[in-house]
Amino acid sequence: MFPEDLKQNVTVYGPLFPEPVQIILAIPMGSSVKLIGKGVRSSTVYEPILTVEPLGQLHASPAQEPFDGDATKFRLGVEAMRLGLAYEYDPFFSLSIARVDRDTPGTRIYAEREFRESCQVLVATEAAGEGINLQFCWRMINYDIPWNPVRLEQRMGRIHRYGQEFDCLIFNFVTTNTREGRVLEKLFERIKKIEDDLDPQRTGKVFNVLGEVFAAN
């Protein structure tokens, strides 16, 4: 490793430590670095001063890299973990889950078939916003909403399409007084502008993709 690789929350291991150590702070000291870290298993605090040679004996654990800031992946990961734990430990819980993302080639078509034939829940990123036909289900939950109302309508179009036999229920989960709440306000403003331009008499020519707002409490 190099001194610049010693970042906060990265976990390192090597012959210098009896256990993996999570970095709390790395302080440059000329050609050396003072590392302050906490043992993953024992919570022991380590404060060695490392020169170039000991640094070369350390390795970072890729699984313990810090969160990269992608909020959508974080939410989907938490939800998938919650559902997975419920399925594993709750004897009365029997959900089976399919998944769609952009990182795995061919997942959209495969997940569509898996969802249709054997799964009860499909967890997806924006990758499932188009090119997938899900009219065999009728309930959708959006954990994050896009700035563009057209993209939101594209998502709805996955289930609200020819062949649908039920009324579709679509829920948008939004927390007020947050960036998400501001996105929702912006969407309402954009839809109102579209209605003002294309349907000033409010005859229903323009479909409101947001619907009604209901408070959780």
C-alpha positions in Angstrom: 0.0 0.0 0.0 0.9 3.7 -0.4 0.3 6.5 2.2 -2.5 7.9 0.0 -4.3 4.5 0.2 -4.8 4.8 4.0 -8.2 6.4 4.0 -10.7 6.6 6.8 -12.9 3.5 7.2 -10.8 1.3 4.9 -9.9 -2.0 6.6 -6.3 -3.2 6.3 -4.7 -6.5 7.2 -1.1 -7.9 7.2 1.6 -9.3 9.4 1.9 -6.1 11.4 -1.5 -6.7 13.0 -3.1 -9.7 14.7 -6.5 -8.9 13.2 -8.0 -6.7 10.5 -7.8 -3.0 11.4 -10.3 -0.3 10.4 -8.5 3.0 9.8 -9.7 5.9 11.9 -7.0 8.4 10.9 -3.7 8.5 8.9 -1.3 11.3 9.8 1.6 12.0 7.4 5.0 12.4 9.2 7.6 13.1 6.6 8.4 9.8 4.9 6.3 7.9 7.5 2.7 7.7 8.4 1.1 7.4 11.8 -1.9 5.1 11.5 -4.7 5.2 14.1 -7.1 2.3 13.7 -9.4 0.0 15.6 -9.3 -3.8 15.5 -12.4 -5.3 13.8 -12.7 -8.2 16.2 -11.4 -6.8 19.5 -11.9 -3.0 19.1 -8.3 -2.6 20.2 -6.8 0.7 19.2 -3.6 0.5 17.1 -1.3 3.5 16.6 1.8 2.4 14.7 4.2 4.7 12.8 4.7 3.1 9.4 7.6 3.6 7.1 7.7 2.5 3.4 8.6 -1.1 4.0 5.9 -1.9 6.6 3.3 -0.1 4.4 4.2 -2.5 1.6 3.1 -5.4 3.8 -0.4 -4.1 4.3 -3.4 -4.9 2.1 -6.9 -3.4 2.0 -10.0 -5.4 2.1 -12.2 -4.6 -0.9 -15.3 -5.6 0.9 -14.7 -2.9 3.5 -14.2 0.0 1.1 -16.1 3.2 2.2 -19.6 3.9 0.8 -19.2 5.6 -2.6 -22.2 7.9 -2.1 -24.7 6.3 -4.5 -28.0 6.8 -2.6 -30.0 4.6 -4.9 -27.7 1.6 -4.5 -27.6 2.2 -0.8 -31.4 2.1 -0.5 -31.8 -0.9 -2.7 -29.0 -2.7 -0.8 -30.7 -2.0 2.5 -34.1 -3.1 1.3 -32.7 -6.3 -0.3 -30.9 -7.0 3.0 -34.1 -6.4 5.0 -36.1 -8.7 2.8 -33.4 -11.3 2.7 -33.1 -11.4 6.5 -36.9 -11.6 6.9 -37.0 -14.5 4.4 -34.1 -16.3 6.2 -35.3 -15.9 9.8 -39.1 -15.4 9.7 -40.8 -18.8 9.2 -44.0 -17.0 8.2 -42.2 -14.9 5.6 -42.2 -16.4 2.1 -41.2 -13.6 -0.4 -39.0 -14.6 -3.3 -37.1 -11.7 -4.9 -35.8 -10.9 -8.4 -33.3 -8.0 -9.1 -32.5 -5.7 -12.0 -29.5 -3.4 -12.3 -27.2 -2.0 -15.0 -24.1 -3.9 -13.7 -25.1 -7.4 -14.8 -25.7 -8.0 -18.6 -29.0 -9.4 -19.6 -30.7 -9.0 -16.2 -33.7 -7.2 -17.5 -35.1 -10.0 -19.6 -34.0 -12.7 -17.2 -35.5 -10.9 -14.2 -38.7 -10.3 -16.1 -39.1 -14.0 -16.7 -38.0 -14.9 -13.1 -40.5 -12.4 -11.7 -43.3 -13.6 -13.9 -42.7 -17.3 -13.2 -41.4 -17.7 -9.6 -40.9 -14.4 -7.7 -43.2 -12.1 -5.8 -41.0 -9.0 -5.5 -38.8 -7.3 -8.1 -36.2 -4.9 -6.8 -34.8 -2.7 -9.5 -32.8 0.4 -10.2 -33.5 2.9 -13.1 -32.4 0.1 -15.4 -36.0 -1.3 -15.3 -37.5 2.0 -16.2 -37.8 0.9 -19.9 -37.5 -2.2 -22.0 -39.3 -4.5 -19.6 -43.0 -5.6 -19.6 -44.6 -6.2 -16.3 -48.3 -6.0 -16.9 -48.8 -9.2 -15.0 -48.4 -7.2 -11.8 -50.2 -4.1 -10.7 -48.5 -2.6 -7.7 -45.3 -0.4 -7.9 -43.4 1.4 -5.1 -40.9 4.1 -6.1 -38.2 4.6 -3.4 -36.7 7.5 -5.3 -38.3 9.8 -7.8 -36.6 11.4 -10.8 -36.5 15.1 -11.7 -38.1 14.4 -15.1 -41.9 13.5 -15.0 -41.4 11.6 -18.3 -39.1 9.1 -16.6 -41.6 8.6 -13.8 -44.3 7.9 -16.5 -41.9 5.4 -18.2 -41.6 3.5 -14.9 -45.4 3.4 -14.6 -45.6 2.2 -18.1 -43.9 -1.1 -17.1 -47.1 -2.2 -15.4 -49.8 0.2 -16.8 -49.9 -1.1 -20.4 -51.8 -3.3 -22.8 -52.7 -6.6 -21.2 -53.1 -5.2 -17.7 -56.3 -6.7 -16.0 -56.3 -4.7 -12.8 -56.2 -1.0 -11.6 -52.6 -0.1 -11.0 -51.5 1.2 -7.6 -48.3 3.3 -7.6 -46.8 4.7 -4.5 -44.0 7.3 -4.3 -42.1 7.3 -1.0 -40.9 10.8 -0.3 -39.6 12.4 2.9 -40.5 16.1 3.2 -37.9 18.8 4.2 -35.2 16.8 2.3 -33.7 16.9 -1.1 -36.3 14.3 -2.2 -39.1 16.6 -1.0 -37.6 19.4 -3.2 -37.6 17.0 -6.1 -41.3 16.3 -5.5 -42.1 20.0 -5.4 -40.2 20.5 -8.7 -42.2 17.7 -10.3 -45.5 19.2 -9.3 -44.3 22.6 -10.7 -43.3 20.9 -14.0 -46.6 19.0 -14.3 -48.6 22.2 -13.6 -46.6 24.0 -16.4 -47.3 21.2 -18.8 -51.1 21.3 -17.9 -51.1 25.1 -18.3 -49.6 24.8 -21.8 -51.5 21.7 -23.1 -54.7 21.6 -21.1 -55.5 25.0 -19.5 -59.1 24.0 -19.0 -58.1 20.9 -17.0 -60.1 18.5 -19.1 -57.9 15.5 -18.1 -56.0 15.5 -21.4 -52.7 15.6 -19.4 -52.3 12.7 -17.0 -50.9 13.7 -13.6 -48.2 11.0 -12.9 -47.9 12.1 -9.3 -51.5 11.7 -8.2 -52.4 12.7 -4.6 -50.1 13.4 -1.6 -50.8 11.5 1.6 -49.0 12.1 4.9 -47.5 9.0 6.5 -48.9 10.0 9.9 
